[in-house]
Amino acid sequence: MDRAKIGEILKPAGVREDARREADVRDRFWRTARRAARQVPFMEDVVAAYYAALDRATPLKVRGTLLAALAYFVMPADMIPDFIVGLGFTDDVAVLSAAIAAIRGHIKPAHRDMARAALEDVDA
């Protein structure tokens, strides 16, 4: 996936769009994360990004970037449909990698702790 397309996906949105994205992410995140766990090599970062996106203490611009990436991740139909084994999450990985790299300093130790705990629960 090229940088222009990723930039378009992650571009800032308004308050209404961020609220819609947050609702979609809250509704679909764990279902998608379970399906993607074996295909996304940095799942702990993705889950930590989820917790950072939902944290009201995270700056709005950062939350918007994360919500855009996570909304793309949970979208059932994207550039490469997620049900295609071996390829389905490659576009999601590109978008999530770019978003996480851009805001890495805003993912706090508490977000990472929650991610580790959540992934342990998912594995159990």
BELBEL-V335355 format. One record per helix or strand of 3 or more residues. SS is the DSSP state (2 for helix, 1 for strand). FROM is the first residue (numbers start at 1). TO is the last residue. Records with the same first field share a line. If there is no record, write none. Layout:
BEGIN
SS: FROM-TO / FROM-TO
END
This chain:
BEGIN
2: 3-10 / 15-36 / 43-54 / 60-74 / 90-106 / 109-123
END
